[in-house]
Amino acid sequence: MIERRYVFPGVLELNHQAQRRMGVNIYLIDGGREVALIDVGFLDELPDVLELIRKLDFSLSACKMIVATHADVDHTQGLNRAREVLKCVIAAHPKSVAAIEEGDEIFTYARIDAQGIHIPMPRCKVDQVIDEGDILQIGDKTLEVWSTPGHTAGQVSLRMGSLLFSGDNIFRDGCVGVIDAHHGSNLVEFIASLTRILGSDVEYLLPSHGPIFRKNDRLIEATISRLESYTHMADFGTCAVDWPLMDQWEEELARGELDFREG
């Protein structure tokens, strides 16, 4: 047995516990007689994850569920094997179910041909669909499900008191989860999710990547402002709402103008 290094009462983060980067953040919710995992990471790291849980003196049979914050391969590749070993419920948002159950390589970023990326994406049955307002009871711990789309349509965050397990919504440096039309990203929904987090009274954000951090309103506001600018730029293609330059150009064309002014 090794000493448990709780980051908050009832919460262990397994990268922090192992004191090394194991990939995606994996949170273990210790509810006493029951535990749950938030995300599970890559398949090749799963044996180390399970061994670490054993060394922490948790019974594998005590794992009630694994919650997939969204369907991306770095969060879910090990999901099916974990389900087999732990014999627990797999929970995900309705808009993540198809990608997880079908092993959709494109939607989950397991396959990106242009960059030569091809990661096996095992299919996994989703046992429980979770959505906005659902309450997950893990022993003596209660998690409230928030639907926080933007990075993906099916991303969820989980509130536990003053803590928010915030998925890929925002990281300590103000970066956000990848914005990609092929991935189902939606800038307007992303901004709404961040605005919801900004307006909440949660005190700490526990993201899916990188360090846990205290909620920083100025950081979130700056990120929202950046994403709002993207909605009117060509940078993210069809994720943008519009591109004002094209309207301006149409007007110039109609007037027969050639405008060579700088920027």
C-alpha positions in Angstrom: 0.0 0.0 0.0 1.2 3.5 -0.7 0.1 6.8 0.9 -2.9 8.4 -0.8 -2.2 12.0 -1.9 -5.7 13.6 -2.0 -5.8 16.8 -3.9 -9.2 17.6 -2.2 -11.2 15.6 0.3 -12.4 12.5 -1.5 -10.5 13.3 -4.7 -7.3 11.8 -6.1 -5.7 12.7 -9.4 -3.7 9.8 -10.6 -1.0 11.7 -12.5 -0.4 13.7 -9.3 -0.5 10.5 -7.3 2.1 8.8 -9.5 4.2 11.9 -9.7 4.5 11.5 -13.4 2.5 12.4 -16.5 0.3 9.4 -17.4 -1.6 11.2 -20.1 -5.0 12.6 -19.6 -5.9 13.6 -16.0 -7.7 10.7 -14.3 -9.7 11.6 -11.2 -10.7 9.0 -8.6 -13.7 10.0 -6.5 -13.5 8.3 -3.1 -17.0 7.9 -1.8 -16.0 5.5 1.0 -17.8 2.3 0.1 -17.8 3.2 -3.6 -15.4 4.9 -6.0 -15.7 6.3 -9.5 -13.2 7.3 -12.2 -13.5 10.4 -14.3 -11.9 9.4 -17.7 -9.5 6.6 -18.1 -6.9 7.6 -20.7 -5.0 5.5 -23.2 -5.0 1.7 -23.3 -1.3 1.4 -22.8 -1.4 3.3 -19.6 -4.3 1.4 -18.2 -2.3 -1.4 -16.5 -0.3 1.2 -14.6 -3.6 3.0 -13.7 -5.2 -0.2 -12.3 -2.0 -1.2 -10.5 -1.8 2.3 -8.9 -5.5 2.0 -7.7 -4.6 -1.4 -6.2 -1.5 0.0 -4.4 -3.7 2.8 -3.0 -5.7 0.0 -1.3 -8.9 0.4 -3.2 -10.8 -2.6 -4.2 -11.3 -2.7 -7.9 -14.8 -4.1 -7.3 -15.7 -0.9 -5.5 -15.6 1.1 -8.7 -19.2 2.0 -9.4 -18.7 3.8 -12.7 -16.3 5.5 -15.1 -17.6 8.8 -16.5 -16.3 9.8 -19.9 -16.2 13.6 -20.0 -16.2 13.2 -23.8 -15.4 10.7 -26.5 -11.8 11.7 -27.6 -9.4 8.8 -27.9 -7.0 10.2 -25.2 -9.9 10.0 -22.7 -11.5 6.7 -23.8 -9.2 4.4 -25.6 -8.8 2.3 -22.4 -12.5 2.4 -21.6 -13.6 -1.1 -22.9 -10.7 -2.9 -21.2 -11.4 -1.0 -17.9 -15.0 -2.0 -18.1 -14.0 -5.6 -18.5 -11.6 -5.5 -15.6 -13.6 -3.3 -13.2 -17.0 -4.7 -14.2 -18.4 -1.2 -13.7 -20.9 1.1 -15.5 -19.6 3.4 -18.3 -21.4 6.7 -18.3 -21.4 9.4 -21.1 -23.5 12.1 -22.6 -25.9 11.1 -25.3 -23.9 12.9 -28.0 -20.8 10.9 -27.0 -22.4 7.5 -27.1 -22.2 6.8 -30.9 -18.5 7.7 -31.1 -17.6 5.5 -28.1 -19.8 2.5 -29.1 -18.8 2.6 -32.7 -15.1 3.3 -32.1 -15.3 6.3 -34.5 -11.7 7.0 -35.3 -12.3 10.3 -37.1 -14.6 11.9 -34.5 -12.4 10.8 -31.6 -9.1 12.0 -33.1 -7.8 8.4 -33.2 -7.1 8.9 -36.9 -5.7 12.0 -38.5 -4.5 10.9 -41.9 -2.8 14.3 -42.8 -0.5 13.9 -39.8 0.0 10.1 -40.1 -1.9 9.5 -36.8 -3.7 6.2 -36.5 -4.5 4.9 -33.0 -6.7 1.9 -32.4 -10.1 2.9 -31.0 -11.7 -0.1 -29.3 -15.5 0.0 -29.2 -17.1 0.2 -25.7 -20.7 -0.1 -24.6 -22.1 2.9 -22.8 -24.2 1.6 -19.9 -25.6 4.9 -18.6 -26.5 8.1 -20.5 -26.0 11.2 -18.4 -27.1 14.7 -19.2 -27.6 18.2 -17.7 -28.8 18.2 -14.1 -28.3 14.5 -13.5 -27.0 13.5 -10.0 -24.4 10.8 -9.7 -24.1 9.3 -6.2 -20.8 7.7 -5.5 -20.9 6.5 -1.9 -21.0 9.7 0.2 -20.0 12.0 -2.7 -22.5 13.7 -5.0 -21.6 14.8 -8.6 -23.9 17.1 -10.6 -23.7 16.7 -14.3 -23.3 19.9 -16.4 -23.6 19.7 -20.2 -20.7 21.9 -21.4 -20.5 21.6 -25.2 -18.1 23.5 -27.4 -15.0 21.4 -27.7 -17.3 18.5 -28.5 -21.1 18.4 -28.5 -21.1 15.7 -25.9 -18.7 17.1 -23.3 -19.8 17.1 -19.7 -18.4 18.7 -16.6 -19.1 17.5 -13.1 -19.6 19.6 -10.1 -18.8 18.4 -6.6 -19.4 21.2 -4.1 -16.9 24.0 -4.8 -15.0 21.8 -7.4 -15.7 21.5 -11.1 -14.2 18.6 -13.1 -14.2 20.8 -16.2 -13.0 18.5 -19.0 -11.4 20.3 -21.9 -13.2 23.6 -21.4 -10.2 25.6 -20.2 -6.7 25.0 -18.9 -4.5 27.0 -16.5 -2.9 28.9 -19.3 -6.2 30.0 -20.8 -6.0 27.5 -23.7 -9.0 25.4 -24.5 -9.8 22.0 -26.1 -9.2 21.8 -29.8 -11.7 23.7 -32.0 -12.3 21.6 -35.2 -15.4 21.3 -37.4 -14.7 17.7 -38.1 -14.8 17.1 -34.4 -18.2 18.8 -34.0 -16.8 21.8 -32.2 -19.1 24.8 -31.8 -17.7 28.2 -30.9 -21.0 29.7 -29.8 -21.6 26.8 -27.5 -18.0 26.9 -26.3 -18.4 30.5 -25.3 -21.7 29.7 -23.5 -20.1 26.9 -21.5 -17.2 29.2 -20.5 -19.6 31.9 -19.6 -21.5 29.5 -17.4 -18.3 28.5 -15.6 -17.3 32.1 -15.2 -20.7 33.0 -13.6 -20.7 30.0 -11.3 -19.5 30.0 -7.7 -17.2 27.1 -8.1 -13.8 27.8 -6.6 -11.5 25.2 -8.3 -11.3 23.9 -11.8 -10.1 20.3 -12.3 -9.4 20.0 -16.0 -8.7 17.0 -18.1 -5.2 18.1 -19.0 -2.6 19.8 -16.9 -2.6 21.2 -13.4 -5.7 21.9 -11.2 -6.1 25.6 -10.6 -8.2 28.1 -8.7 -11.0 29.6 -10.8 -9.6 32.8 -12.3 -12.3 35.1 -13.6 -9.9 37.4 -15.5 -8.3 34.3 -17.2 -11.8 33.0 -18.3 -12.9 36.4 -19.5 -9.8 36.7 -21.7 -10.4 33.3 -23.1 -14.0 34.1 -23.8 -13.0 37.3 -25.6 -10.5 35.4 -27.7 -13.1 32.8 -28.7 -15.6 35.6 -29.5 -13.1 37.1 -31.9 -12.8 33.7 -33.6 -16.5 33.6 -34.4 -15.9 36.5 -36.9 -12.6 35.2 -38.4 -11.7 32.6 -41.0 -9.2 30.9 -38.7 -11.5 28.1 -37.7 -13.5 27.9 -41.0 -17.1 26.7 -40.6 -16.9 27.0 -36.9 -17.1 30.8 -37.3 -20.4 32.6 -37.4 -19.4 34.9 -40.2 -16.4 36.6 -41.9 -17.0 40.3 -42.1 -14.2 40.8 -44.6 -16.3 39.0 -47.2 -19.3 41.3 -46.7 -16.9 44.3 -47.0 -15.4 42.8 -50.2 -18.9 42.3 -51.8 -19.6 45.9 -51.2 -16.3 47.0 -52.8 -17.0 44.7 -55.8 -20.5 46.2 -56.2 -18.9 49.7 -56.2 -16.2 48.6 -58.6 -13.5 49.6 -56.1 -10.0 48.3 -55.8 -8.9 49.1 -52.2 -5.2 48.6 -51.7 -5.0 50.2 -48.3 -3.0 48.5 -45.7 -4.9 46.2 -43.3 
